[in-house]
């Protein structure tokens, strides 16, 4: 079978979204997550993923074009969801304080549960090094989404400042980096099944950011 025919079959199967095809894709995604987590994105191979799911490598191409395609499909969808969620929160009628709490909650849930381990792995990798092409459209899209996310969080903080609810020592944009940095750093120490739940971690981050630690 030629590469073109295989790509056409893959596209047709995606479009039809047959339950059996989607179920197998989900199984491959889960297995790939385990492989990436164990070996790292760069060290993992398409063959490793095929073996983890019990397929030969040739069969795996029916579902994904490459290791890169698989990784990007899953992480890209998660980044889009996170960005749209932050923008929704920023424009909601909730108070700035409640919005900050929800931002932490949603982001940590994505990293540790909803999109685990893909977002976890995404944080470990440098998006700019996941392609040899410096003008890679996917990497550029991810960076664009990151900027949108930052703007949404900055909008929340600035709203709190404008309403007199937040008293800050610097620009809202700097505090945005502090919030995202607190959440992003969890990939260095968080493990599922640990002593703290995602909600407890999100609450700790929220209260530390909003209240500080000094009496």
N, C-alpha and C positions, 0 to 999 in steps of 0.2 A: 504494500500500500504506500502510495506516495505521501510526502509531507502535506501537500495541498489537500488530498482526499481526507487525510486524517484530521486536518484543521477544519475542513468542512463538516465532517462527522461530529467533531467536538462542538462546533458552533450550533449545529442542528440539535444536538442533545441538550445543550444549555438552554436553547430557545424553547424546546418542548418541555424541559424541566420534568422529565419522567421521574416518578418517585424512586424507582430502583437506581437510576443514574445519580440522582441527588443524594440518596442515602450512601452510595459508594463514595461520592465526592466528599461528603461529610466525614466518612471513615478515613479517607486519605488525609484530609485536613487535620484530623485529630492525631493520626499517626505521625504526620510530618511535624506537628507541634512538639511531640515527644522527642523526635529525632533532633530537631533544631535545638531544643532545650538541653539535650544531653551532649551534643557535639558542637553546637554553635552553627550559625547559618553557613559560614564559609567552609567549614570542615565537612558538613553533611553533604551527601550526594543524593542524586535522584534514585540510584540503586538502593541506598540505605532506606529511603522512604518506601520504595517498592517492597523491599523485604519486610519492613515493619508492618505493612498492611497485607502481606501475603499475595502480592502480585508480581509478575515479571515486569521488568522495566518497560518493555514495549507496550504492555497493556496500560501502564500508567500514563502514557502519552495520549491516550483516549480521553483522559480527564483533565490533564494539565499539560501545557506546552513544555514546561521546564520547572526546575526547582524555584527559579526566580519568579516565574509566573504564579506558582502556587503561593509563595510567600507574599508577593505583592497583592494578589487577589484578596487574601484574608486581612492583611494589615491595612491595606488601602481602604477597605470597607469599614474597618474599625475606626480609622482616623477620620473618615467622613462623618460617621455617626457621632463621634466625640465632638467634632467641630460644630455640627448642626445642633447638638444638644447644648453646647455652651452658648451658642447664639440664641437658642430658644430661651434659656435661663436668663440671659442678659436683657431680653426684651419682655420678660414676664412682669406681672404686677407685684411680685414678691418684694420684700424689703431687701436692700443690699446685703444685709447680714445673712438673711435666709438664702440669698443667691450664692454667696460665698460658700455656705455650708453645702448647698446642692452641687456646686461645681466640684468641690473636694469629693463628695460622695459618688458622683457619677464617674469621675475620672479614676478614682481608686477601684471602683467596681469593674471598670473596663480593664484595668491593668491586672487585677487579681482574680477576676471571676468571669465576667461576660466574654471577654476576648483573650483570656489566658489560654496558652502561654504566648500567643502571637504579639500582643502589645508589649508584654514583658520582654520578649526577644527583640522587638522593634527598638526598644529603649537601649538595649545593649549594643545595637549596631548603629553605625553612623550612616544615615540615609544617603549622604553624599558619596559613600564608598560602596554602595550596593550596585553600582553600575560603572562601567569603564567610560561611559559617555557623560562628560560634564554637563551636556545639555539634555540629559535624559528627561523626557516628558513626565515620567512617573515621579522621579525625584523632585522635579520642579513643582509638580502638583502637591506633593507632600509638604514641601516648604511653604507653598502658598496657603495650604490648609492650616499649617502651624501659625502663620501670621494672622489668619482669620481668628483662630482660637485665642491668640494673644490679645487681639483687639477686643474680643468679646469680654474677656476677663478684665481688661483695662477699663472697659466701659462700666462694668459693675463697680469697680473700685472708685472710679471717678464720680459715679452717681452717689456713692456713699459720702464722698468728700463734699460734693456740691450740696447735699442735704444736711450736712453738719453731723452726720452719724459716724464718720471716720475721721480721726485726727492722725495724720500721717507725717512722717519726717522726711519724705522725699516724693518723687514723681510716682504717679499711679503705674506707669509702665515698669518701673523698677520693682514695685510690689507684685506686679503680675509675674515677673520672673521668679520672685520668691515663692509664690504659690505653686507655680508649675514645677519649680525645682524641688520643692518638698515632696510633691506627688511622684515626680519622675524618679527620684532617688530610691524609691521603694524597691526598684528592681535589684538593688544591691543587697538587700537584706530580707525582703519579704519571702516567706514560704507558705504555701497553702497548709492549713491545719496547724498553724502556729498558735501561740497563746492569745493573740489579739485578733478579733474579727476585722473585716474591712470597715464595718461601721464604726468600730471603736477607734481604729486608726484615723478614719476621716474626722471623727469628733475631736480627737486629740489635735490634729492638724488645724481644724477650724478654730477651736478655742485658743490655741497658741497664737494663731495669726490674728484673730480678732481681739484677744484680751492681753496678749503678751505674757511674760512670766514674772515681771516685777510686781511687788505688792503696792 
